[in-house]
């Protein structure tokens, strides 16, 4: 029999009954995974971000107060914080999972396909190709080094022979330009100046 409690009620109940959190996970894990995969385009990062979001939410569930904001909105607030850290640091922070003693695990190959099936990448691939064509060579190189290769800004700057501030500007401008092209095509991706701070 399905649990009829609201997300807010589940969060509050999970403070004394951790099992109530399981229902929250069951309801929202796939949507949260889809949220992350659309923004990172990386199945492994999306899976890790989902795990870390739920771990952080579980660890801080007793701080949740029902102030008229749905519990799922609170959960997505935790998710946005995790996503922001991911874009700033270039990696998924596993601090909450470590605090809870959760073991690290690799994503099995079949899970990659299942996660990628959650998002239709064809229109996105076409739009990204178009967006990349609008960038200068300097912007493309900086973005490739930072976003695809995952290098920190000091390394990007060293490889491009420019200052760290200049490397940040190149990446920030290219991400804004790409986000604009995607928006014009009716697509969204969390690639704006906010995540590149």
Helices and strands as residue ranges (DSSP letters): H 7-13, H 19-40, H 43-59, G 61-63, H 71-89, H 95-99, H 109-117, H 121-133, H 137-143, I 144-148, H 153-160, H 164-184, G 193-196
